[in-house]
């Protein structure tokens, strides 16, 4: 009995000591954990500033977020937007626009049956409002469309091959460097229906601005939805193809001066398209300019150009308005990047492919303010072509992607994610500069070819 009592007494005596031991461990843990939580886990709410959000407004209707769509509109819409100095306004007034309710871009009128009921959906009404135009009460009749995009030219495929002796007229037309009604008699109706529209296009692109307004279905629509989920580049591409088709016809019939007019129209359209903002439009502008530079006014041996016509083309090519600089394109692209990143962060937009802030775990372990400050710091360096932490862009990309850092703190994680994300910007900047260089090289090659033709045939030209 005494031995049992002794064991019990010993256990009782030791119990407070164990309690004190664990209590001490807990206190030490909390003392150590609190500073680590502060540097390793604590994040702050997004602060609106030039260093973080870059745009300081306007805000969304709930007052909680920057509305990057409207911010981009306010910064990049030209002052001529609602006047007839905006050539696109002339086109919409005469031709109207067609834009589906599930799409986010205006496209030129392509002709619907007159008996169809004429109504405008909300996106079409946005276009008229942003251009300062009264919505039409009846369907406009003027058209500007490419014959390849219509039913004028028979098209064949593997399931519907041409009959014996028939050609795929659409493909034949694409390959033609000039044409006449002898080649494509079915295009007489196309030319009759589109001549007035292409003439208007020539007038419109020679205005100080030619800006296509952006539209969206709802306030939470991201730039990803606006530019990538819709055919936002349809208007300039379709208009350019129409002008090119008529230029080829004019070369075919010997109307060299008329062909020059249409070629210069394409060049003007390309310059305006490059000023729409974002890399997408810049790429389309380069494609239009490339198509214009491929037009050769000396291609029809039956109708060689005169010295005066070649000199006129050289003179007008040299007088074209300047392209947007790489810096201007990147600056407008910044709104696209920030709008989508923060759309992912707020969780209301469809995530970008690989969008790092679309992953909930990432949003919880980084500080959005540190992330955005670092991102804008890198963006400024890329735009101004300065070094990043003493590294060139290529060196920085390689370092950021291959660094063996241990992101144990909120700051280190936020910096790392921003640096990895902005590595993609280096490729975007490289693409923009390459596009610009190709456009400049193509124009210079075209001018050199014209000058060589002029010099080599000087005695033969009238």
Secondary structure, DSSP 8 states (H G I E B T S, - for coil): -HHHHHHHHHHHHHHHHHHHHHHHHHHHHHHHHHHHIIIII-------STTTTS----B-TTSSSB-HHHHHHHHHS-TTTTSTTBHHHHHHHHH-EE--TT--S-EE-----TTS-----HHHHHHHHHTT----SS--------GGGSSSS----SSS---TT---HHHHHHH-SS--TTT-GGGHHHHHHHHHHHHHHHHHTTSSB-------SSTT--HIIIIITTTTTHHHHHHHHHHHHHHHHHHHHT-HHHHHHHHHHHHHHHHHHTTSSHHHHHHHHHHHHHHHHT--TT--TTS---HHHHHHHHHHHHTS-----HHHHHHHHHHHHHHHHHHHHHT-S---TT-GGGSHHHHHHS-HHHHHHHHHHHHHHHHHT--BTTB-HHHHHHHHHH------SHHHHHHHHHHHHHHHHHHHHHHHHHHHHHHHHHHHHHHHHHHHHHHHTTTT--
